[in-house]
């Protein structure tokens, strides 16, 4: 595979972590069953890991590229979740 352009962070890993972490949080907030919440977290976590590993397997990124993408994507998702929760609880920080 011939690749051109920047490699840090891995865009696929970043977007997978951001999107699927957000979906997992939103789904878990709307389902009361702890068993279903655990299942949702396992499924979305496995999906994120499989996407990240595929980038390594194809040789498109270094481990640091994928780890950086995962960290940035997950941080973004959880930061937005925290901000929306704070806004909904009427804790205004701004």
C-alpha positions in Angstrom: 0.0 0.0 0.0 1.4 3.4 -0.9 0.5 6.1 1.5 1.1 9.8 1.2 0.5 12.6 3.7 0.6 12.9 7.4 0.3 9.9 9.7 -0.1 11.4 13.2 -2.6 10.9 14.6 -4.4 8.1 12.9 -7.6 9.7 11.6 -9.5 6.3 11.5 -8.6 5.6 15.1 -9.4 9.1 16.2 -12.8 9.1 14.5 -13.7 5.6 15.6 -12.9 6.4 19.3 -14.8 9.7 19.2 -17.9 8.3 17.4 -18.2 4.9 19.0 -17.4 6.3 22.5 -20.1 8.9 22.1 -22.6 6.3 20.9 -21.8 4.0 23.8 -22.2 6.8 26.4 -25.5 7.9 24.8 -26.9 4.4 24.6 -25.8 3.5 28.2 -27.5 6.6 29.5 -30.8 5.5 28.0 -30.8 1.9 29.1 -31.3 1.0 32.8 -30.2 -2.6 32.6 -26.6 -3.0 33.8 -26.2 -6.2 31.7 -27.2 -4.3 28.5 -24.8 -1.4 29.4 -21.9 -3.8 29.9 -22.8 -5.5 26.5 -22.9 -2.1 24.8 -19.5 -1.1 26.2 -17.9 -4.4 25.2 -19.3 -4.3 21.6 -18.2 -0.7 21.0 -14.9 -1.1 22.8 -14.1 -4.2 20.6 -15.1 -2.2 17.5 -12.7 0.6 18.4 -9.9 -1.8 19.1 -10.5 -3.7 15.9 -10.3 -0.5 13.8 -7.1 0.6 15.6 -5.5 -2.8 15.1 -6.4 -2.8 11.4 -4.3 0.4 11.0 -1.4 -1.4 12.5 -1.9 -4.6 10.6 -2.0 -2.8 7.3 1.2 -1.0 8.2 -0.3 2.4 7.7 0.6 3.8 11.1 3.0 3.3 14.0 1.7 2.4 17.4 2.2 6.0 18.6 0.0 7.2 15.7 -2.9 4.9 16.6 -2.5 5.5 20.4 -2.6 9.3 19.8 -5.7 9.0 17.7 -7.4 6.8 20.3 -6.5 9.2 23.1 -7.6 12.4 21.3 -10.8 10.8 20.0 -11.8 9.4 23.4 -10.9 12.6 25.2 -13.0 14.6 22.8 -16.0 12.4 23.2 -15.8 12.4 27.0 -15.1 16.1 27.2 -18.2 16.8 25.2 -20.2 14.4 27.3 -19.1 16.2 30.4 -19.9 19.6 29.0 -23.4 18.5 27.9 -24.0 17.0 31.3 -22.9 20.1 33.0 -25.1 22.2 30.8 -28.1 20.0 31.5 -27.5 20.2 35.2 -27.4 24.0 35.1 -23.8 24.1 36.2 -22.6 27.0 34.1 -18.8 27.4 33.8 -18.8 30.0 31.1 
